[in-house]
Amino acid sequence: MSWHQGPLVGFDLETTGTDVETDRIVTAALVRLDADGTVAEQRTWLLDPGVAIPEQASAIHGIGTDHAREHGARPATAVEEIAHAVAEVLRSGVPLVVMNARYDLSLLDRECGRYGLESVEQRIGGVPSPVIDPLVVDKHVDKYRKGKRALHALCDHYGVVLDDAHDARADAVAAVRVVRRMGEKYRSVGVMALEDLHGLQVRAAAEQSLSLQAYLRRTADPAAVVEPAWPLIPRMR
């Protein structure tokens, strides 16, 4: 049985910003979809991130500072639960589907460090795997397609309904359904063993980053650096 014909677990974060070193988790979701596409299990979290949520971020995911402070869980408690749950999925061998994984998994890693918690990497004894990233896979299988590659654009391209963009649960479900379509459409990745698919993404993500870096250096910033590591950006020493 190919990986896309079995269960998959989607993971998504909504956050205070886009910097993995400084920003915080606001909401998180883990959603398991069975082979027939139905949602079998789900867990969601709302956190009080411990800082004010910028208006730009609130405008995207709809969670404001006052709401998070009133209804959100203590961040250390919630981050422990999220990291534990993610590690359990990875230990089970079920693929973890994460759109732009290097962002979400790295931010979770930094949150663990912030609160003195074991990281997912420490819990499982290595870099998170198996991970499937719709962004990396799509850029690999359809390298020259023009247009955006954000989740909503991938949903449009692959015929997946995204009911509530930037809701962590909805995004997690949509990411899983997108990679299933990719596995069905592109036999080159659909028949791969999970270990091989993970390794392909490590290489593809590095190549994609170097390509973007070269483009930025030519057109915008001669000193631009684009992180090549995937699915986890190493912590700065």
C-alpha positions as CSV (number, residue, x, y, z in Angstrom):
1,M,0.0,0.0,0.0
2,S,1.3,3.4,-0.9
3,W,1.7,6.1,1.8
4,H,-1.1,8.2,0.4
5,Q,-3.6,5.3,0.7
6,G,-3.2,5.0,4.5
7,P,-3.8,7.3,7.5
8,L,-2.1,10.7,7.6
9,V,-1.9,13.3,10.4
10,G,-2.0,17.0,9.6
11,F,-0.3,19.5,11.8
12,D,-0.6,23.3,11.7
13,L,0.2,26.3,13.8
14,E,-1.2,29.8,13.8
15,T,1.3,32.3,15.3
16,T,2.2,35.8,16.3
17,G,4.4,36.3,13.3
18,T,6.9,34.7,10.9
19,D,10.2,34.6,12.8
20,V,10.8,31.1,14.2
21,E,13.3,32.5,16.7
22,T,11.1,35.1,18.3
23,D,7.4,34.5,17.5
24,R,4.9,32.4,19.5
25,I,2.2,29.8,19.0
26,V,-1.4,31.1,19.2
27,T,-3.3,28.0,18.0
28,A,-2.3,24.5,17.0
29,A,-4.1,21.5,15.5
30,L,-3.3,17.8,15.0
31,V,-5.8,16.0,12.8
32,R,-5.7,12.3,11.8
33,L,-7.4,11.4,8.5
34,D,-8.2,7.8,7.7
35,A,-7.5,6.3,4.3
36,D,-11.0,7.3,3.1
37,G,-10.4,10.9,4.0
38,T,-12.6,11.1,7.0
39,V,-11.4,12.8,10.2
40,A,-10.8,10.1,12.8
41,E,-9.1,12.1,15.6
42,Q,-8.3,15.7,16.3
43,R,-6.8,17.9,18.9
44,T,-6.7,21.6,19.0
45,W,-5.1,24.2,21.3
46,L,-5.6,27.9,22.0
47,L,-2.7,29.5,23.8
48,D,-2.1,32.7,25.6
49,P,1.3,33.3,23.9
50,G,2.5,35.5,26.8
51,V,3.0,38.5,24.4
52,A,0.7,40.8,22.6
53,I,-0.5,39.4,19.3
54,P,0.3,41.9,16.5
55,E,-2.7,43.3,14.6
56,Q,-1.3,41.9,11.3
57,A,-1.3,38.4,12.8
58,S,-4.8,38.8,14.3
59,A,-6.1,39.9,10.9
60,I,-4.9,36.6,9.4
61,H,-6.1,34.0,12.0
62,G,-8.7,36.0,13.8
63,I,-7.3,35.6,17.4
64,G,-6.7,38.8,19.3
65,T,-4.6,39.4,22.4
66,D,-7.6,39.9,24.7
67,H,-9.3,36.7,23.5
68,A,-6.1,34.7,23.9
69,R,-5.4,36.0,27.4
70,E,-9.0,35.2,28.5
71,H,-9.4,31.8,26.9
72,G,-5.9,30.5,26.1
73,A,-4.0,27.9,28.0
74,R,-0.7,28.7,29.7
75,P,1.9,28.5,27.0
76,A,4.3,26.1,28.8
77,T,1.5,23.6,29.5
78,A,0.1,23.7,25.9
79,V,3.6,23.5,24.3
80,E,4.3,20.4,26.3
81,E,1.1,18.8,25.2
82,I,1.7,19.8,21.5
83,A,5.3,18.5,21.5
84,H,4.2,15.3,23.2
85,A,1.4,14.7,20.7
86,V,3.6,15.4,17.7
87,A,6.3,13.1,19.0
88,E,3.7,10.3,19.5
89,V,2.6,10.6,15.9
90,L,6.1,10.4,14.6
91,R,6.9,7.4,16.9
92,S,3.9,5.6,15.5
93,G,5.3,5.8,12.0
94,V,2.2,7.6,10.6
95,P,3.4,10.4,8.3
96,L,3.1,13.9,9.7
97,V,1.9,16.3,7.0
98,V,3.0,19.9,7.6
99,M,2.7,22.8,5.1
100,N,6.0,24.6,5.2
101,A,7.3,22.2,7.8
102,R,10.6,24.1,8.4
103,Y,8.5,27.0,9.8
104,D,6.0,25.1,12.0
105,L,8.3,22.5,13.4
106,S,11.1,25.0,14.0
107,L,8.8,27.4,15.8
108,L,7.6,24.5,18.0
109,D,11.2,23.6,18.7
110,R,12.0,27.1,19.8
111,E,8.9,27.2,22.0
112,C,10.1,24.0,23.7
113,G,13.5,25.7,24.3
114,R,11.8,28.8,25.7
115,Y,10.0,26.9,28.4
116,G,12.8,24.4,29.2
117,L,10.9,21.5,27.6
118,E,12.2,18.5,25.7
119,S,12.0,19.2,21.9
120,V,10.3,16.8,19.5
121,E,13.8,16.0,18.3
122,Q,14.9,15.0,21.8
123,R,11.7,13.0,22.4
124,I,12.1,10.8,19.3
125,G,15.9,10.7,19.2
126,G,16.4,12.5,15.9
127,V,15.1,14.9,13.3
128,P,11.3,14.6,12.9
129,S,10.5,11.9,10.4
130,P,8.5,10.9,8.4
131,V,7.3,14.3,7.4
132,I,5.5,15.3,4.2
133,D,5.5,18.9,3.2
134,P,3.0,19.9,0.5
135,L,5.0,23.0,-0.3
136,V,8.3,21.1,-0.9
137,V,6.7,18.2,-2.8
138,D,4.7,20.5,-5.1
139,K,7.7,22.6,-6.0
140,H,9.6,19.3,-6.8
141,V,6.9,17.7,-8.9
142,D,5.8,20.8,-10.7
143,K,8.9,23.0,-10.6
144,Y,8.0,25.5,-13.4
145,R,4.4,26.1,-12.7
146,K,3.7,29.8,-12.3
147,G,1.7,31.3,-9.5
148,K,1.5,31.2,-5.8
149,R,2.3,28.1,-3.7
150,A,0.5,29.1,-0.5
151,L,-1.9,26.5,0.9
152,H,-5.0,28.1,-0.6
153,A,-3.3,28.1,-4.0
154,L,-2.4,24.5,-3.7
155,C,-6.0,23.7,-2.7
156,D,-7.2,25.4,-5.8
157,H,-4.7,23.7,-8.0
158,Y,-5.4,20.2,-6.6
159,G,-9.2,20.6,-6.2
160,V,-9.3,20.5,-2.4
161,V,-11.9,22.5,-0.5
162,L,-10.4,24.8,2.1
163,D,-13.4,26.0,4.2
164,D,-11.7,28.3,6.7
165,A,-8.2,29.3,5.7
166,H,-5.8,30.1,8.6
167,D,-7.8,28.1,11.1
168,A,-5.3,25.6,12.3
169,R,-7.6,22.6,12.1
170,A,-8.9,23.5,8.6
171,D,-5.4,24.1,7.3
172,A,-4.2,20.8,8.8
173,V,-7.0,18.9,7.1
174,A,-6.5,20.7,3.8
175,A,-2.7,19.9,3.8
176,V,-3.4,16.2,4.2
177,R,-6.0,16.2,1.4
178,V,-3.5,18.1,-0.9
179,V,-0.7,15.6,-0.4
180,R,-3.1,12.7,-1.0
181,R,-3.9,14.3,-4.4
182,M,-0.2,14.7,-5.1
183,G,0.5,11.0,-4.3
184,E,-2.3,10.0,-6.6
185,K,-1.3,12.3,-9.4
186,Y,2.4,11.9,-9.4
187,R,3.4,8.2,-9.3
188,S,7.1,9.2,-8.9
189,V,6.4,10.2,-5.3
190,G,3.2,8.2,-4.7
191,V,5.0,4.9,-4.8
192,M,8.0,6.0,-2.7
193,A,8.8,4.4,0.6
194,L,8.3,7.0,3.4
195,E,12.0,7.0,4.2
196,D,12.9,7.7,0.5
197,L,10.2,10.4,0.3
198,H,11.5,12.1,3.4
199,G,15.1,12.1,2.0
200,L,13.9,13.4,-1.3
201,Q,12.3,16.4,0.5
202,V,15.5,17.1,2.4
203,R,17.4,17.4,-0.9
204,A,14.6,19.2,-2.7
205,A,14.1,21.8,0.0
206,A,17.8,22.6,0.0
207,E,17.8,22.9,-3.8
208,Q,14.7,25.1,-3.7
209,S,16.3,27.4,-1.0
210,L,19.5,27.8,-3.0
211,S,17.5,28.7,-6.1
212,L,15.5,31.3,-4.2
213,Q,18.6,32.6,-2.6
214,A,20.3,33.0,-6.0
215,Y,17.2,34.8,-7.3
216,L,17.1,37.2,-4.4
217,R,20.8,38.0,-4.7
218,R,20.4,38.8,-8.3
219,T,17.2,41.0,-7.9
220,A,17.0,42.4,-4.4
221,D,19.7,41.7,-1.9
222,P,23.2,40.6,-2.8
223,A,23.7,39.3,0.8
224,A,20.3,37.4,1.0
225,V,20.5,34.0,2.8
226,V,17.7,31.4,2.5
227,E,17.7,28.6,5.1
228,P,18.2,25.2,3.3
229,A,17.6,22.9,6.3
230,W,14.3,20.9,6.3
231,P,12.1,19.9,8.1
232,L,13.8,21.6,11.1
233,I,16.0,24.6,11.2
234,P,18.9,24.0,13.7
235,R,18.9,26.2,16.7
236,M,21.4,29.1,16.7
237,R,24.3,28.5,19.0
